[in-house]
Each structure stands twice: as C-alpha cells, then as structure tokens.
C-alpha cells in the first residue's frame, strides 16, 4: 500500500469526521466502553475542523493510492492535537507516518518540548515514540460522558533519558548511556561491581581537548573525560558508538546517516534524534 502525507485540501474536510468517528468506535472495550466511545464520537462535523484550522491548528492527511483520505493529524504550536486512522489501515505505519510529519514540522521551531493529550488506547503508541505521562485525568467528551486521558510530554531541550539511564538499562530497554560530563559514577557503581553494567572512560576525548586548550594558551583547565556505560552483551555497539563519536568530536567529520546511527545506538526516540540533527544543522549555519 502506497501512502502519501499531504497538507489538507478543500476536498478532504468532509472525510475527517468519518475517519475520526470510525477510529473512536473501533477502540477496544479494554479502554472505553461503548457508551463512552459513542459520546466521544458525537458531534463530529467538517465545520469543527475548519474552525480549529482558523484558530491555528494545522492538519495533514494520509491518502492512499487512489487519493482517498485514510487518516489525519493535527498540531498547534508545539502540541499534537489529533492523530486518527481508519480501522482497516491501522497498524500499517500510517499513524507513524502522520506522527513523523507533525514532529518534523514542529521541530522547525526548535521547541523546548512537545506535548499532547492521549486517549487511553494511544498511550502505548506515544510511549514507544519517547513520550512520558505527566498525569492521568478525566475529560468530558462532546456527548457529556467522561473518559480518562493522559497528558504527555517529550522533552527537546535535554537528553530524553536524563535521570532515567540506569533504570532503562536495568530494564533492558537501553543498551548504552553516554555522559559527556557529570558522570553518575556512584549511582552506577553497584551494577558495575556486579558486572551487570560495564564502564568505559573515553580518555582520548579529554586528551584531545587538553591539547587544544594548550595550543590556545589555556594551561589551567583539565577537561573531563566522557564516560560510557553499556550492557556487557553490547560491547560491539559501544565500540561502534566510539568510532562514530571519534569521527564527529575529534576528526570533525559529519555524516547525517552516522549521526542518526549514534542516536539509535543510545536508544533515543526518533523525535530526539531529529531534534539533535536540527540543532547540529543550525550550529553549522552560524
């Protein structure tokens, strides 16, 4: 199936209520019962989306090979406001493609964070994208019933795993952590001693910086060596990360593909990798 993501056109507005309603009604009873779903799906009309667009919400539509709309996303500022796909096209990458389009557009503004309010059914999808829950609360639907929703956030102005590296590594969901400074050695020490996690000090980077400073006449600064923690079974991945870091931070050789690979090795969600690349692009333009 070929899918294209396009800006919304006049011919698309009439399709949005049907897509929206079908996606809501297809949600499992595990999350909301039929009464809640029907209340949530009440009152969907093209004019409602048009009014939101006039108020600043931006819509993109997923269309199939026959130019038929099968899903849509909406965002306003740095908030994802809508993401719905017809039931027959779910779990085929359509929602992910719409999500990435919204993220790509929002990152152009270099936000500090991206926020959204998720239904219970979509929390898992957004968690896989690197969002975390701030709070669960009750929200009234258009039909008057209350449903549980989740306010979620993806930080852009700091590493996405900041403060959670050890937790994620012990859970097996992160294989490598890199600390350019402020090595949390005491926190990791018990697990290094038990050999659950290995520690590598990248002294080469510190030596390189020290020589640069000496060449520049700065003799009283001692650079800190970055530290890499990694799960023992991923020694080869640690070596690959070092190879890429050396190219990037010592040799000054930049590659978009390799920068993306570094983010993947560190287990960063896609939005964080894209945000990093956007910052690198901006810095090189200065």
N, C-alpha and C positions, 0 to 999 in steps of 0.2 A: 504494500500500500504506500502510495506516494502522498505525503502531506506537506503543505506549504503554510507558513505562518505569515499573515499579511495584515496590514492596518485595516481596521474596519471600514467597509464601504456602505453606501446607502442601501444596497441590496441585502446587506447582512442583518440589519436591525431586526427584521421580522423573524429571523431564525433564533435569536438569542433566548427568548422565553421558552421555546420548545427544548432547546439544549439544556438550559438551566433546570427546567421542571423535570425532564427525564433523568438527569443526573441526581437530583434530590430524591426523587421517588425510588431510585434504584439503590439507595443507601440501605445497608443491612439493618435488620431489627436489633442486631447486636449493639448498634449505636443509638438509633432513634426508632420509636415505634411508628406505626402508620399514621396515627393522629398527628404526631409531631412533624412527620415528613410532609403531610398534606398542608399543615399550617405554614410550614416553611416555604412551600411551593405556591402558596396563594398570592394572587395579585401581580403576577409577572406579566408585564406588557412592554412592547418596544419603547414606548414613550419614557418608561422609567430609566432605561439605559441611556437614552438620548439626553434626558435631564441630567444624569450623572456625568455624561460627557461634557455637557455645557458647564458643569461645575468643576471640571478639571480632570475627571477620570479618563484615562487613555485605554482604549480597547484594541486588542489584536485578536484575529480569528484564525483558527486552523481550518483549512479547506482540503478536501480530498481531490483525487484526480479528476473528478467531474465538477470541481469548483463549488462543491456543496459544503457549507459550514458544518463542522462536526465538533467544535469546541471553541472556547474563547477564554481570554484572560483580561483582567483589568488592573490598573495600578494608578495611584495618585500620589505624586511626590515620591516618597520612599516607602510606600505601603502597597503591598499586593492586596487588592480588594476583591478579586474574583478569579476563580480558576475552575472551569467546569467542562466536562467532555461527555458526549453521549455514551450511554452504557455499552453499546456494541463496539465502541472504539477505545474503551478504557483498557489499561494495561498493555498498550501497544506503543508507548512512547509519545503519545500526543500531548498528554498533560506535561510531561517533562520538557518537550519542545516549547510549549507555551510558557512554561515557567522560566526557561532559559532566555526567552525573548524578553520577558518582563525584567529579569535580572540584568541582562545586558544593557537595556535602556536606562534603568535606574542607576547603574554603576557609573554611567557617564557623568553624573552629577557629583561623584565622589562622596557619597553619604557616610556618616559615622555608623549607621546601622540600617537594616531593612526590617520592617515589622509587618505583621499580618495577624488576622484573627481567623483561626481554623475551626472548621467543624470537627467533631469527634472523629469522624471517619477519615479525615485527611491528615490527622496529626502524624501518623506514621510516615506518610509521604514527605512531609516537611522536615521531620526529624532526619530522614535519610539525606536531605539536602543541607543539613547542618544547622537548622533552626532549633532553638530550645524553648521550652514553655516558661513563660513568666507567671501566668496564673490561669486557673480554670474558673469560669464564671457562668452565670445563667444569662441568656439573652432572649428577649421576646421576638418572636417571628412575626411576619406580616399577618398571619392568621390569628395571632393572640396567644399561641402556646409558647412556653419557654423551652429552650434547648440549651444543653451545655456546650460552650465554646471555649477555645483556648487562645489566649493572647501569646504570640510567639515572636521571637526576635533572632536576627542573625547579626552579630557584631562585625563591623567592617574596619573599625579603627584600631583593632588589636587582633593578635592571633586568635583564631576561632576556638582553640583548645586551651587557652590561657587559664591556668589554675586547675585544669582537669586532666593534664597529660598523664599523670600516674594512674588515675582512676581508669582512663581509657585504655592504657597499656595493660593494666592488670585484667581488664575485661576482654582483652584480645582484639579490641576494635581499633587500636592504633599501634603500629609496629615500631615507629621511630619518633623521638622528640628531639628538637634542636633548641639549644639555649645559647644565644649569642652573648648574653650577659646574665647576671643574677642566677647562677647555677643553683638549683634547689637540691644541693648535694645531700643535706641531712634528711630531707624527705624521701629521697630515693635510696639512701644508704642501706636500710634493712633488706631491700629487694636486690640490691647489687651484691650484698654479702651472701644472700641465699641463692644467688645466681639465677634468679628469675629474670633479672634485667642486667644488661651489660652497659658499662660506661666507657666512653671514648673521649679523650681530651684532644681537641684539634689544635695542637701546638703550632703547627705550620702557619695557621692564620695569624696568631699572635706574633710570631717571629716576623712575618711579612709586614704587619702594621708597625712593629717596633723599628724595623729598618727604614720604613717610610718616614717615621717621625724623626729618626736620627738624621736622615738625609735633609729633612726640613728644619733642622736645628732644634727640635724638641727632644731634650735629653732626659727630662724628669717625669716622663709618662710611661708606665708599663702596661701595655694592652693586656686585656684579659683573654685567655684562650677560650673559644667556644667549646661547649660540651654537647655530646650526642649520647642519648640513652636509647637503647634498642633491645628488642626481644632477641634472645640468642639465635633463634632459628632464622633470623633475617640479617645475618652478617653480610650476605651479598648485597642486600638492599642498602645497608649502611655504607658499604664501600662505593656503591653507585652514587649515593647522595653526596659523599665526599668528593667524588670525581666531578660531579656537576657543580658543587659549591666552589671547588678549586677553580674551575673554568670561569665561573661567574664573579667570584670575590677576590681572586688573586690574578688570574690571567686577563680579566676584563673582557672575556668573550661571551656574548649574549646570544641566546637562541630561544625563540618563543616555544618551540617544542620541548626543549630541555627545561625551561622554567616551569612549564606545565607539569613535566615529569617530577620536578622537585616537589611541587605541591601535592602530587599524587603519592609520592613516597612518604610524605609527612602525614598523609591521611586527611588532608584538608578538603572540605566540601568544595564543590565547583564554584560557588559564589566567592569563596575566599581566594581561590586561585585566580579567578578573573579580576577580583579587586586588587590583588597583588600585581598582576600584569598591567592593570590600568595605572597604578602608581608608578611602576617602572617606566611605562611609556611617557607619563607626564614628566618624570625626572629627566629623562633623556632629551626632552624638548627644551629644557631650560638652558 
